[in-house]
């Protein structure tokens, strides 16, 4: 049974069809990459999963049960967390306040509720330690953090929500090489915990480094789904662009560290 299963999803904006009969699924403990060119429908699809858009047709099942999400809050309650490229962190707030934003812990003194900052700091330190995120001073505002640290904070917040499915939108965009490696480590850590991860990326190297499968979208439809160990970067790029399919019958197995894997796809 798939963790998330979407069948026949359609979404229209006026006369524009953004999603046209999309079937999509991902499993627990799997990293599913989602790739495609601009306008392919990736953003609309993930916003539908995240509860920001409601489909005009089709069904969504989570752990085998039909669900209908009217808002991102509904998605959070169902265990779906989305980390958008912009991260949606509060730059002027410190680390614990960001991780517990909207989910603050409280204690009562003489019947008067107060924020339980001690417990929030303790839980924050546990989450960051588990992810191997190095932040010495939790009282620093997140605007002072590096891109890799900010991604770590966003992932820690998703884990604090006890999300089963985590959507990551271009998590390595504009990061230095060392920070890219760290974010990819975060993704592998989530998979090892049995979480489902949907990775939206324009970078083929990242996709082949961590994904188990890749779903290619084109013109509002799913063009193909491939296992990473049964495809190549060249075939994925051909599927994205609509070029003639690559003949793989005489190709050696891909090398994720080689030059071919380093080719980015068109921006999505």
Protein Blocks (a to p, Z undefined) as FASTA:
>chain_A
ZZbdcehiacdehjbcfbghiacdddehiacdddddehilmmmmmmmmnopaccfbdcdd
eehiacddfbfklmmmnopacddfklopafkbcfklmmmgoiaccddeehiacddfklmm
mmmmmmmmmnopacfblmbcfklpcfklmmmmmmmmmmmnopabdcdehklgoiafklmm
mmmmmmmmmmmnopacddddfbfklmmmmpmbdcddeehiafbdcdfklccfklmmmmmn
opacddfklgccddfkbmklmpccddZZ
